[in-house]
């Protein structure tokens, strides 16, 4: 289990890298999974990790599970690795932006 100081730091890091609101992320997950004929049900839209990030955004810190903490570390590491200041995505880098948005991070947002 993670100690209180480590959890505080993780909570702050997670909310720093996840710069989309839960409403924005939910809408993005639905849009990203939609095809020309149908849009998935909200609880089935997006990747499992994207759904887990959405669930975490709707929780209080005291309600986090070990799975939540694991996903938070994964998201912080992935976003940090992919948003190196020397390698910021260009607006044209659509696939990378969409991949990061699935984790709740819009790289074009300041």
Biopython code that builds the backbone (N, CA, C, O; Angstrom):
import numpy as np
from Bio.PDB.StructureBuilder import StructureBuilder

atoms = [
    (1, "UNK", "N", (0.840, -1.187, 0.000)),
    (1, "UNK", "CA", (0.000, 0.000, 0.000)),
    (1, "UNK", "C", (0.881, 1.246, 0.000)),
    (1, "UNK", "O", (1.989, 1.233, 0.536)),
    (2, "UNK", "N", (0.401, 2.273, -0.579)),
    (2, "UNK", "CA", (1.114, 3.535, -0.701)),
    (2, "UNK", "C", (0.937, 4.351, 0.579)),
    (2, "UNK", "O", (-0.166, 4.428, 1.121)),
    (3, "UNK", "N", (2.040, 4.970, 1.070)),
    (3, "UNK", "CA", (1.902, 5.780, 2.278)),
    (3, "UNK", "C", (1.242, 7.117, 1.940)),
    (3, "UNK", "O", (1.103, 7.470, 0.769)),
    (4, "UNK", "N", (0.838, 7.853, 2.971)),
    (4, "UNK", "CA", (0.048, 9.071, 2.790)),
    (4, "UNK", "C", (0.793, 10.136, 1.975)),
    (4, "UNK", "O", (0.197, 10.765, 1.101)),
    (5, "UNK", "N", (2.072, 10.345, 2.246)),
    (5, "UNK", "CA", (2.829, 11.357, 1.500)),
    (5, "UNK", "C", (2.974, 10.978, 0.034)),
    (5, "UNK", "O", (2.851, 11.822, -0.854)),
    (6, "UNK", "N", (3.235, 9.710, -0.205)),
    (6, "UNK", "CA", (3.371, 9.245, -1.582)),
    (6, "UNK", "C", (2.031, 9.360, -2.321)),
    (6, "UNK", "O", (1.993, 9.741, -3.491)),
    (7, "UNK", "N", (0.940, 9.031, -1.633)),
    (7, "UNK", "CA", (-0.385, 9.141, -2.229)),
    (7, "UNK", "C", (-0.725, 10.603, -2.527)),
    (7, "UNK", "O", (-1.298, 10.903, -3.574)),
    (8, "UNK", "N", (-0.376, 11.508, -1.615)),
    (8, "UNK", "CA", (-0.606, 12.942, -1.857)),
    (8, "UNK", "C", (0.122, 13.399, -3.116)),
    (8, "UNK", "O", (-0.446, 14.104, -3.949)),
    (9, "UNK", "N", (1.394, 12.990, -3.249)),
    (9, "UNK", "CA", (2.190, 13.374, -4.415)),
    (9, "UNK", "C", (1.594, 12.782, -5.694)),
    (9, "UNK", "O", (1.510, 13.463, -6.716)),
    (10, "UNK", "N", (1.182, 11.515, -5.632)),
    (10, "UNK", "CA", (0.577, 10.869, -6.797)),
    (10, "UNK", "C", (-0.721, 11.571, -7.183)),
    (10, "UNK", "O", (-0.963, 11.814, -8.365)),
    (11, "UNK", "N", (-1.553, 11.899, -6.202)),
    (11, "UNK", "CA", (-2.828, 12.596, -6.442)),
    (11, "UNK", "C", (-2.566, 13.920, -7.173)),
    (11, "UNK", "O", (-3.249, 14.251, -8.143)),
    (12, "UNK", "N", (-1.572, 14.667, -6.694)),
    (12, "UNK", "CA", (-1.227, 15.950, -7.318)),
    (12, "UNK", "C", (-0.701, 15.740, -8.739)),
    (12, "UNK", "O", (-1.115, 16.441, -9.662)),
    (13, "UNK", "N", (0.209, 14.778, -8.919)),
    (13, "UNK", "CA", (0.764, 14.500, -10.247)),
    (13, "UNK", "C", (-0.331, 14.065, -11.219)),
    (13, "UNK", "O", (-0.371, 14.516, -12.364)),
    (14, "UNK", "N", (-1.205, 13.197, -10.758)),
    (14, "UNK", "CA", (-2.291, 12.691, -11.606)),
    (14, "UNK", "C", (-3.176, 13.845, -12.069)),
    (14, "UNK", "O", (-3.499, 13.949, -13.253)),
    (15, "UNK", "N", (-3.563, 14.701, -11.143)),
    (15, "UNK", "CA", (-4.444, 15.813, -11.507)),
    (15, "UNK", "C", (-3.713, 16.913, -12.280)),
    (15, "UNK", "O", (-4.356, 17.765, -12.894)),
    (16, "UNK", "N", (-2.394, 16.906, -12.259)),
    (16, "UNK", "CA", (-1.617, 17.836, -13.085)),
    (16, "UNK", "C", (-1.592, 17.337, -14.532)),
    (16, "UNK", "O", (-1.776, 18.124, -15.461)),
    (17, "UNK", "N", (-1.366, 16.036, -14.727)),
    (17, "UNK", "CA", (-1.266, 15.511, -16.095)),
    (17, "UNK", "C", (-2.633, 15.273, -16.719)),
    (17, "UNK", "O", (-2.774, 15.380, -17.937)),
    (18, "UNK", "N", (-3.630, 14.958, -15.927)),
    (18, "UNK", "CA", (-4.990, 14.790, -16.449)),
    (18, "UNK", "C", (-5.621, 16.180, -16.449)),
    (18, "UNK", "O", (-6.173, 16.628, -15.443)),
    (19, "UNK", "N", (-5.528, 16.856, -17.601)),
    (19, "UNK", "CA", (-5.975, 18.244, -17.678)),
    (19, "UNK", "C", (-7.346, 18.400, -18.329)),
    (19, "UNK", "O", (-7.756, 19.510, -18.669)),
    (20, "UNK", "N", (-8.044, 17.296, -18.500)),
    (20, "UNK", "CA", (-9.416, 17.333, -19.005)),
    (20, "UNK", "C", (-10.360, 17.062, -17.833)),
    (20, "UNK", "O", (-10.027, 16.297, -16.928)),
    (21, "UNK", "N", (-11.522, 17.683, -17.853)),
    (21, "UNK", "CA", (-12.509, 17.416, -16.805)),
    (21, "UNK", "C", (-13.140, 16.053, -17.065)),
    (21, "UNK", "O", (-12.980, 15.480, -18.142)),
    (22, "UNK", "N", (-13.851, 15.545, -16.078)),
    (22, "UNK", "CA", (-14.509, 14.246, -16.270)),
    (22, "UNK", "C", (-15.542, 14.340, -17.398)),
    (22, "UNK", "O", (-15.711, 13.385, -18.156)),
    (23, "UNK", "N", (-16.230, 15.476, -17.517)),
    (23, "UNK", "CA", (-17.207, 15.639, -18.601)),
    (23, "UNK", "C", (-16.515, 15.652, -19.967)),
    (23, "UNK", "O", (-16.999, 15.037, -20.916)),
    (24, "UNK", "N", (-15.384, 16.354, -20.062)),
    (24, "UNK", "CA", (-14.643, 16.389, -21.328)),
    (24, "UNK", "C", (-14.125, 15.001, -21.691)),
    (24, "UNK", "O", (-14.209, 14.585, -22.847)),
    (25, "UNK", "N", (-13.594, 14.290, -20.710)),
    (25, "UNK", "CA", (-13.068, 12.953, -20.968)),
    (25, "UNK", "C", (-14.185, 12.002, -21.376)),
    (25, "UNK", "O", (-14.025, 11.233, -22.324)),
    (26, "UNK", "N", (-15.309, 12.043, -20.676)),
    (26, "UNK", "CA", (-16.440, 11.166, -21.024)),
    (26, "UNK", "C", (-16.906, 11.433, -22.453)),
    (26, "UNK", "O", (-17.167, 10.499, -23.211)),
    (27, "UNK", "N", (-17.009, 12.704, -22.816)),
    (27, "UNK", "CA", (-17.431, 13.063, -24.177)),
    (27, "UNK", "C", (-16.401, 12.576, -25.193)),
    (27, "UNK", "O", (-16.769, 12.042, -26.240)),
    (28, "UNK", "N", (-15.109, 12.757, -24.892)),
    (28, "UNK", "CA", (-14.055, 12.320, -25.809)),
    (28, "UNK", "C", (-14.090, 10.800, -25.984)),
    (28, "UNK", "O", (-13.972, 10.306, -27.105)),
    (29, "UNK", "N", (-14.249, 10.063, -24.897)),
    (29, "UNK", "CA", (-14.275, 8.602, -24.997)),
    (29, "UNK", "C", (-15.437, 8.147, -25.878)),
    (29, "UNK", "O", (-15.287, 7.211, -26.663)),
    (30, "UNK", "N", (-16.595, 8.800, -25.756)),
    (30, "UNK", "CA", (-17.744, 8.445, -26.603)),
    (30, "UNK", "C", (-17.458, 8.769, -28.068)),
    (30, "UNK", "O", (-17.729, 7.957, -28.952)),
    (31, "UNK", "N", (-16.911, 9.958, -28.319)),
    (31, "UNK", "CA", (-16.629, 10.375, -29.695)),
    (31, "UNK", "C", (-15.548, 9.499, -30.317)),
    (31, "UNK", "O", (-15.660, 9.102, -31.477)),
    (32, "UNK", "N", (-14.509, 9.198, -29.555)),
    (32, "UNK", "CA", (-13.398, 8.423, -30.110)),
    (32, "UNK", "C", (-13.801, 6.995, -30.438)),
    (32, "UNK", "O", (-13.183, 6.365, -31.297)),
    (33, "UNK", "N", (-14.824, 6.470, -29.771)),
    (33, "UNK", "CA", (-15.287, 5.102, -30.026)),
    (33, "UNK", "C", (-16.459, 5.042, -31.006)),
    (33, "UNK", "O", (-16.841, 3.960, -31.452)),
    (34, "UNK", "N", (-17.020, 6.185, -31.335)),
    (34, "UNK", "CA", (-18.200, 6.202, -32.212)),
    (34, "UNK", "C", (-17.790, 5.872, -33.644)),
    (34, "UNK", "O", (-16.682, 6.177, -34.087)),
    (35, "UNK", "N", (-18.725, 5.238, -34.347)),
    (35, "UNK", "CA", (-18.519, 5.073, -35.783)),
    (35, "UNK", "C", (-19.634, 5.842, -36.480)),
    (35, "UNK", "O", (-20.418, 6.536, -35.834)),
    (36, "UNK", "N", (-19.698, 5.715, -37.788)),
    (36, "UNK", "CA", (-20.669, 6.533, -38.510)),
    (36, "UNK", "C", (-22.118, 6.133, -38.231)),
    (36, "UNK", "O", (-23.032, 6.905, -38.519)),
    (37, "UNK", "N", (-22.341, 4.947, -37.678)),
    (37, "UNK", "CA", (-23.702, 4.473, -37.458)),
    (37, "UNK", "C", (-24.165, 4.521, -36.009)),
    (37, "UNK", "O", (-25.367, 4.539, -35.745)),
    (38, "UNK", "N", (-23.224, 4.540, -35.066)),
    (38, "UNK", "CA", (-23.639, 4.439, -33.670)),
    (38, "UNK", "C", (-22.581, 5.007, -32.733)),
    (38, "UNK", "O", (-21.393, 5.075, -33.049)),
    (39, "UNK", "N", (-23.068, 5.409, -31.575)),
    (39, "UNK", "CA", (-22.184, 5.861, -30.501)),
    (39, "UNK", "C", (-22.356, 4.871, -29.353)),
    (39, "UNK", "O", (-23.486, 4.507, -29.026)),
    (40, "UNK", "N", (-21.264, 4.427, -28.735)),
    (40, "UNK", "CA", (-21.387, 3.430, -27.660)),
    (40, "UNK", "C", (-22.042, 4.014, -26.412)),
    (40, "UNK", "O", (-22.058, 5.228, -26.210)),
    (41, "UNK", "N", (-22.575, 3.135, -25.588)),
    (41, "UNK", "CA", (-23.094, 3.572, -24.299)),
    (41, "UNK", "C", (-21.944, 4.176, -23.494)),
    (41, "UNK", "O", (-20.816, 3.691, -23.585)),
    (42, "UNK", "N", (-22.205, 5.221, -22.708)),
    (42, "UNK", "CA", (-21.123, 5.894, -21.975)),
    (42, "UNK", "C", (-20.249, 4.955, -21.150)),
    (42, "UNK", "O", (-19.032, 5.131, -21.096)),
    (43, "UNK", "N", (-20.859, 3.961, -20.509)),
    (43, "UNK", "CA", (-20.061, 3.066, -19.660)),
    (43, "UNK", "C", (-19.226, 2.074, -20.461)),
    (43, "UNK", "O", (-18.424, 1.336, -19.887)),
    (44, "UNK", "N", (-19.404, 2.047, -21.785)),
    (44, "UNK", "CA", (-18.640, 1.133, -22.636)),
    (44, "UNK", "C", (-17.743, 1.876, -23.623)),
    (44, "UNK", "O", (-17.106, 1.249, -24.470)),
    (45, "UNK", "N", (-17.686, 3.188, -23.526)),
    (45, "UNK", "CA", (-16.918, 3.984, -24.480)),
    (45, "UNK", "C", (-15.464, 4.090, -24.052)),
    (45, "UNK", "O", (-15.157, 4.234, -22.869)),
    (46, "UNK", "N", (-14.587, 4.016, -25.024)),
    (46, "UNK", "CA", (-13.170, 4.221, -24.750)),
    (46, "UNK", "C", (-12.463, 2.965, -24.305)),
    (46, "UNK", "O", (-13.043, 1.881, -24.240)),
    (47, "UNK", "N", (-11.193, 3.142, -24.001)),
    (47, "UNK", "CA", (-10.365, 2.028, -23.547)),
    (47, "UNK", "C", (-10.648, 1.740, -22.073)),
    (47, "UNK", "O", (-11.195, 2.590, -21.370)),
    (48, "UNK", "N", (-10.283, 0.561, -21.606)),
    (48, "UNK", "CA", (-10.441, 0.285, -20.172)),
    (48, "UNK", "C", (-9.676, 1.290, -19.305)),
    (48, "UNK", "O", (-10.162, 1.701, -18.251)),
    (49, "UNK", "N", (-8.486, 1.683, -19.748)),
    (49, "UNK", "CA", (-7.718, 2.662, -18.965)),
    (49, "UNK", "C", (-8.428, 4.012, -18.967)),
    (49, "UNK", "O", (-8.508, 4.671, -17.930)),
    (50, "UNK", "N", (-8.939, 4.426, -20.114)),
    (50, "UNK", "CA", (-9.680, 5.687, -20.188)),
    (50, "UNK", "C", (-10.890, 5.671, -19.266)),
    (50, "UNK", "O", (-11.170, 6.660, -18.589)),
    (51, "UNK", "N", (-11.604, 4.558, -19.238)),
    (51, "UNK", "CA", (-12.755, 4.419, -18.340)),
    (51, "UNK", "C", (-12.312, 4.479, -16.879)),
    (51, "UNK", "O", (-13.006, 5.058, -16.044)),
    (52, "UNK", "N", (-11.173, 3.890, -16.574)),
    (52, "UNK", "CA", (-10.666, 3.880, -15.200)),
    (52, "UNK", "C", (-10.254, 5.298, -14.788)),
    (52, "UNK", "O", (-10.515, 5.718, -13.661)),
    (53, "UNK", "N", (-9.609, 6.035, -15.704)),
    (53, "UNK", "CA", (-9.251, 7.431, -15.417)),
    (53, "UNK", "C", (-10.515, 8.229, -15.122)),
    (53, "UNK", "O", (-10.547, 9.019, -14.179)),
    (54, "UNK", "N", (-11.544, 8.029, -15.916)),
    (54, "UNK", "CA", (-12.815, 8.721, -15.706)),
    (54, "UNK", "C", (-13.388, 8.397, -14.331)),
    (54, "UNK", "O", (-13.874, 9.288, -13.635)),
    (55, "UNK", "N", (-13.333, 7.140, -13.942)),
    (55, "UNK", "CA", (-13.835, 6.735, -12.624)),
    (55, "UNK", "C", (-13.019, 7.384, -11.503)),
    (55, "UNK", "O", (-13.580, 7.808, -10.493)),
    (56, "UNK", "N", (-11.702, 7.462, -11.679)),
    (56, "UNK", "CA", (-10.838, 8.079, -10.666)),
    (56, "UNK", "C", (-11.174, 9.561, -10.519)),
    (56, "UNK", "O", (-11.208, 10.085, -9.405)),
    (57, "UNK", "N", (-11.421, 10.232, -11.635)),
    (57, "UNK", "CA", (-11.750, 11.659, -11.584)),
    (57, "UNK", "C", (-13.021, 11.921, -10.776)),
    (57, "UNK", "O", (-13.225, 13.023, -10.266)),
    (58, "UNK", "N", (-13.856, 10.920, -10.666)),
    (58, "UNK", "CA", (-15.120, 11.079, -9.955)),
    (58, "UNK", "C", (-15.047, 10.624, -8.501)),
    (58, "UNK", "O", (-16.061, 10.570, -7.805)),
    (59, "UNK", "N", (-13.827, 10.294, -8.047)),
    (59, "UNK", "CA", (-13.637, 9.798, -6.679)),
    (59, "UNK", "C", (-12.955, 10.833, -5.805)),
    (59, "UNK", "O", (-12.336, 11.784, -6.283)),
    (60, "UNK", "N", (-13.091, 10.612, -4.509)),
    (60, "UNK", "CA", (-12.295, 11.359, -3.532)),
    (60, "UNK", "C", (-11.025, 10.554, -3.286)),
    (60, "UNK", "O", (-10.997, 9.338, -3.475)),
    (61, "UNK", "N", (-9.996, 11.238, -2.869)),
    (61, "UNK", "CA", (-8.707, 10.582, -2.614)),
    (61, "UNK", "C", (-8.861, 9.429, -1.624)),
    (61, "UNK", "O", (-8.210, 8.395, -1.775)),
    (62, "UNK", "N", (-9.711, 9.596, -0.619)),
    (62, "UNK", "CA", (-9.868, 8.564, 0.417)),
    (62, "UNK", "C", (-10.570, 7.310, -0.107)),
    (62, "UNK", "O", (-10.553, 6.274, 0.558)),
    (63, "UNK", "N", (-11.183, 7.389, -1.284)),
    (63, "UNK", "CA", (-11.908, 6.247, -1.842)),
    (63, "UNK", "C", (-11.105, 5.450, -2.873)),
    (63, "UNK", "O", (-11.630, 4.519, -3.483)),
    (64, "UNK", "N", (-9.841, 5.813, -3.067)),
    (64, "UNK", "CA", (-9.027, 5.136, -4.076)),
    (64, "UNK", "C", (-8.733, 3.683, -3.679)),
    (64, "UNK", "O", (-8.501, 3.368, -2.512)),
    (65, "UNK", "N", (-8.753, 2.816, -4.689)),
    (65, "UNK", "CA", (-8.388, 1.415, -4.483)),
    (65, "UNK", "C", (-6.943, 1.214, -4.952)),
    (65, "UNK", "O", (-6.350, 2.108, -5.556)),
    (66, "UNK", "N", (-6.387, 0.040, -4.669)),
    (66, "UNK", "CA", (-5.040, -0.276, -5.158)),
    (66, "UNK", "C", (-5.004, -0.255, -6.683)),
    (66, "UNK", "O", (-4.013, 0.184, -7.267)),
    (67, "UNK", "N", (-6.076, -0.726, -7.341)),
    (67, "UNK", "CA", (-6.147, -0.668, -8.804)),
    (67, "UNK", "C", (-6.125, 0.770, -9.293)),
    (67, "UNK", "O", (-5.453, 1.083, -10.276)),
    (68, "UNK", "N", (-6.860, 1.652, -8.609)),
    (68, "UNK", "CA", (-6.870, 3.071, -8.974)),
    (68, "UNK", "C", (-5.458, 3.642, -8.900)),
    (68, "UNK", "O", (-5.015, 4.342, -9.811)),
    (69, "UNK", "N", (-4.762, 3.343, -7.819)),
    (69, "UNK", "CA", (-3.404, 3.858, -7.608)),
    (69, "UNK", "C", (-2.478, 3.354, -8.706)),
    (69, "UNK", "O", (-1.648, 4.111, -9.211)),
    (70, "UNK", "N", (-2.610, 2.091, -9.079)),
    (70, "UNK", "CA", (-1.792, 1.526, -10.151)),
    (70, "UNK", "C", (-2.048, 2.258, -11.469)),
    (70, "UNK", "O", (-1.105, 2.603, -12.182)),
    (71, "UNK", "N", (-3.309, 2.491, -11.789)),
    (71, "UNK", "CA", (-3.657, 3.201, -13.027)),
    (71, "UNK", "C", (-3.151, 4.640, -12.970)),
    (71, "UNK", "O", (-2.691, 5.171, -13.981)),
    (72, "UNK", "N", (-3.231, 5.273, -11.809)),
    (72, "UNK", "CA", (-2.742, 6.645, -11.674)),
    (72, "UNK", "C", (-1.243, 6.709, -11.976)),
    (72, "UNK", "O", (-0.797, 7.604, -12.693)),
    (73, "UNK", "N", (-0.466, 5.772, -11.439)),
    (73, "UNK", "CA", (0.972, 5.725, -11.735)),
    (73, "UNK", "C", (1.203, 5.525, -13.233)),
    (73, "UNK", "O", (2.048, 6.191, -13.831)),
    (74, "UNK", "N", (0.447, 4.604, -13.835)),
    (74, "UNK", "CA", (0.587, 4.313, -15.258)),
    (74, "UNK", "C", (0.313, 5.560, -16.100)),
    (74, "UNK", "O", (1.058, 5.862, -17.032)),
    (75, "UNK", "N", (-0.759, 6.280, -15.767)),
    (75, "UNK", "CA", (-1.135, 7.476, -16.526)),
    (75, "UNK", "C", (-0.083, 8.574, -16.355)),
    (75, "UNK", "O", (0.324, 9.200, -17.334)),
    (76, "UNK", "N", (0.352, 8.807, -15.128)),
    (76, "UNK", "CA", (1.372, 9.838, -14.883)),
    (76, "UNK", "C", (2.641, 9.503, -15.668)),
    (76, "UNK", "O", (3.214, 10.376, -16.320)),
    (77, "UNK", "N", (3.082, 8.246, -15.610)),
    (77, "UNK", "CA", (4.298, 7.840, -16.320)),
    (77, "UNK", "C", (4.142, 7.982, -17.834)),
    (77, "UNK", "O", (5.032, 8.501, -18.507)),
    (78, "UNK", "N", (3.022, 7.526, -18.361)),
    (78, "UNK", "CA", (2.802, 7.583, -19.807)),
    (78, "UNK", "C", (2.747, 9.026, -20.296)),
    (78, "UNK", "O", (3.419, 9.381, -21.265)),
    (79, "UNK", "N", (1.957, 9.852, -19.635)),
    (79, "UNK", "CA", (1.823, 11.244, -20.068)),
    (79, "UNK", "C", (3.158, 11.972, -19.921)),
    (79, "UNK", "O", (3.547, 12.739, -20.803)),
    (80, "UNK", "N", (3.853, 11.738, -18.822)),
    (80, "UNK", "CA", (5.149, 12.385, -18.606)),
    (80, "UNK", "C", (6.145, 11.974, -19.697)),
    (80, "UNK", "O", (6.862, 12.816, -20.238)),
    (81, "UNK", "N", (6.183, 10.679, -20.016)),
    (81, "UNK", "CA", (7.104, 10.189, -21.055)),
    (81, "UNK", "C", (6.770, 10.763, -22.433)),
    (81, "UNK", "O", (7.667, 11.066, -23.220)),
    (82, "UNK", "N", (5.476, 10.910, -22.719)),
    (82, "UNK", "CA", (5.065, 11.332, -24.059)),
    (82, "UNK", "C", (4.949, 12.844, -24.219)),
    (82, "UNK", "O", (4.696, 13.329, -25.322)),
    (83, "UNK", "N", (5.129, 13.590, -23.145)),
    (83, "UNK", "CA", (5.015, 15.047, -23.248)),
    (83, "UNK", "C", (6.304, 15.733, -22.833)),
    (83, "UNK", "O", (6.290, 16.785, -22.193)),
    (84, "UNK", "N", (7.401, 15.129, -23.201)),
    (84, "UNK", "CA", (8.712, 15.727, -22.970)),
    (84, "UNK", "C", (8.713, 17.137, -23.566)),
    (84, "UNK", "O", (8.388, 17.303, -24.742)),
    (85, "UNK", "N", (9.076, 18.161, -22.772)),
    (85, "UNK", "CA", (9.044, 19.540, -23.275)),
    (85, "UNK", "C", (9.842, 19.737, -24.570)),
    (85, "UNK", "O", (9.516, 20.607, -25.377)),
    (86, "UNK", "N", (10.873, 18.935, -24.759)),
    (86, "UNK", "CA", (11.663, 19.028, -25.990)),
    (86, "UNK", "C", (10.930, 18.404, -27.177)),
    (86, "UNK", "O", (11.320, 18.599, -28.328)),
    (87, "UNK", "N", (9.876, 17.662, -26.891)),
    (87, "UNK", "CA", (9.195, 16.905, -27.929)),
    (87, "UNK", "C", (7.689, 17.130, -27.857)),
    (87, "UNK", "O", (6.912, 16.182, -27.973)),
    (88, "UNK", "N", (7.275, 18.381, -27.667)),
    (88, "UNK", "CA", (5.838, 18.680, -27.586)),
    (88, "UNK", "C", (5.175, 18.346, -28.918)),
    (88, "UNK", "O", (5.747, 18.599, -29.978)),
    (89, "UNK", "N", (3.984, 17.784, -28.868)),
    (89, "UNK", "CA", (3.326, 17.400, -30.118)),
    (89, "UNK", "C", (2.896, 18.621, -30.922)),
    (89, "UNK", "O", (2.471, 19.634, -30.368)),
    (90, "UNK", "N", (3.012, 18.505, -32.193)),
    (90, "UNK", "CA", (2.497, 19.536, -33.089)),
    (90, "UNK", "C", (1.001, 19.298, -33.253)),
    (90, "UNK", "O", (0.504, 18.193, -33.032)),
    (91, "UNK", "N", (0.310, 20.329, -33.635)),
    (91, "UNK", "CA", (-1.136, 20.206, -33.837)),
    (91, "UNK", "C", (-1.449, 19.113, -34.854)),
    (91, "UNK", "O", (-2.513, 18.496, -34.801)),
    (92, "UNK", "N", (-0.519, 18.874, -35.781)),
    (92, "UNK", "CA", (-0.747, 17.871, -36.822)),
    (92, "UNK", "C", (-0.574, 16.440, -36.294)),
    (92, "UNK", "O", (-0.970, 15.491, -36.971)),
    (93, "UNK", "N", (0.001, 16.271, -35.115)),
    (93, "UNK", "CA", (0.257, 14.945, -34.560)),
    (93, "UNK", "C", (-1.029, 14.395, -33.930)),
    (93, "UNK", "O", (-1.116, 14.204, -32.717)),
    (94, "UNK", "N", (-2.006, 14.152, -34.779)),
    (94, "UNK", "CA", (-3.347, 13.792, -34.332)),
    (94, "UNK", "C", (-3.383, 12.475, -33.569)),
    (94, "UNK", "O", (-4.039, 12.388, -32.531)),
    (95, "UNK", "N", (-2.704, 11.462, -34.053)),
    (95, "UNK", "CA", (-2.762, 10.146, -33.396)),
    (95, "UNK", "C", (-2.221, 10.220, -31.977)),
    (95, "UNK", "O", (-2.802, 9.651, -31.053)),
    (96, "UNK", "N", (-1.118, 10.916, -31.810)),
    (96, "UNK", "CA", (-0.528, 11.050, -30.470)),
    (96, "UNK", "C", (-1.456, 11.846, -29.546)),
    (96, "UNK", "O", (-1.665, 11.477, -28.390)),
    (97, "UNK", "N", (-2.006, 12.939, -30.072)),
    (97, "UNK", "CA", (-2.924, 13.747, -29.263)),
    (97, "UNK", "C", (-4.128, 12.906, -28.837)),
    (97, "UNK", "O", (-4.531, 12.942, -27.675)),
    (98, "UNK", "N", (-4.690, 12.164, -29.758)),
    (98, "UNK", "CA", (-5.865, 11.355, -29.439)),
    (98, "UNK", "C", (-5.537, 10.268, -28.423)),
    (98, "UNK", "O", (-6.346, 9.984, -27.540)),
    (99, "UNK", "N", (-4.364, 9.661, -28.536)),
    (99, "UNK", "CA", (-3.940, 8.639, -27.579)),
    (99, "UNK", "C", (-3.832, 9.240, -26.175)),
    (99, "UNK", "O", (-4.291, 8.639, -25.203)),
    (100, "UNK", "N", (-3.226, 10.426, -26.071)),
    (100, "UNK", "CA", (-3.090, 11.082, -24.771)),
    (100, "UNK", "C", (-4.445, 11.538, -24.232)),
    (100, "UNK", "O", (-4.690, 11.475, -23.027)),
    (101, "UNK", "N", (-5.325, 11.997, -25.124)),
    (101, "UNK", "CA", (-6.654, 12.432, -24.676)),
    (101, "UNK", "C", (-7.454, 11.266, -24.104)),
    (101, "UNK", "O", (-8.298, 11.468, -23.231)),
    (102, "UNK", "N", (-7.203, 10.051, -24.584)),
    (102, "UNK", "CA", (-7.866, 8.874, -24.043)),
    (102, "UNK", "C", (-7.494, 8.663, -22.585)),
    (102, "UNK", "O", (-8.232, 8.026, -21.834)),
    (103, "UNK", "N", (-6.331, 9.208, -22.182)),
    (103, "UNK", "CA", (-5.887, 9.135, -20.772)),
    (103, "UNK", "C", (-6.273, 10.400, -19.992)),
    (103, "UNK", "O", (-5.950, 10.531, -18.811)),
    (104, "UNK", "N", (-6.967, 11.327, -20.664)),
    (104, "UNK", "CA", (-7.400, 12.543, -19.977)),
    (104, "UNK", "C", (-6.443, 13.714, -20.097)),
    (104, "UNK", "O", (-6.587, 14.708, -19.385)),
    (105, "UNK", "N", (-5.456, 13.607, -21.000)),
    (105, "UNK", "CA", (-4.486, 14.688, -21.191)),
    (105, "UNK", "C", (-4.574, 15.242, -22.602)),
    (105, "UNK", "O", (-4.330, 14.521, -23.570)),
    (106, "UNK", "N", (-4.921, 16.524, -22.727)),
    (106, "UNK", "CA", (-4.917, 17.184, -24.026)),
    (106, "UNK", "C", (-3.610, 17.965, -24.138)),
    (106, "UNK", "O", (-3.448, 18.991, -23.479)),
    (107, "UNK", "N", (-2.669, 17.488, -24.973)),
    (107, "UNK", "CA", (-1.357, 18.139, -25.060)),
    (107, "UNK", "C", (-1.396, 19.543, -25.654)),
    (107, "UNK", "O", (-0.424, 20.288, -25.530)),
    (108, "UNK", "N", (-2.482, 19.909, -26.286)),
    (108, "UNK", "CA", (-2.569, 21.250, -26.856)),
    (108, "UNK", "C", (-3.103, 22.269, -25.856)),
    (108, "UNK", "O", (-3.150, 23.466, -26.140)),
    (109, "UNK", "N", (-3.498, 21.792, -24.703)),
    (109, "UNK", "CA", (-3.991, 22.683, -23.643)),
    (109, "UNK", "C", (-2.792, 23.187, -22.834)),
    (109, "UNK", "O", (-1.905, 22.408, -22.485)),
    (110, "UNK", "N", (-2.767, 24.501, -22.534)),
    (110, "UNK", "CA", (-1.623, 25.037, -21.780)),
    (110, "UNK", "C", (-1.525, 24.483, -20.363)),
    (110, "UNK", "O", (-0.614, 24.847, -19.620)),
]
sb = StructureBuilder()
sb.init_structure("model")
sb.init_model(0)
sb.init_chain("A")
sb.init_seg("    ")
for serial, (resi, resn, name, xyz) in enumerate(atoms, 1):
    if name == "N":
        sb.init_residue(resn, " ", resi, " ")
    sb.init_atom(name, np.array(xyz, "f"), 0.0, 1.0, " ", f" {name:<3s}", serial, name[0])
structure = sb.get_structure()
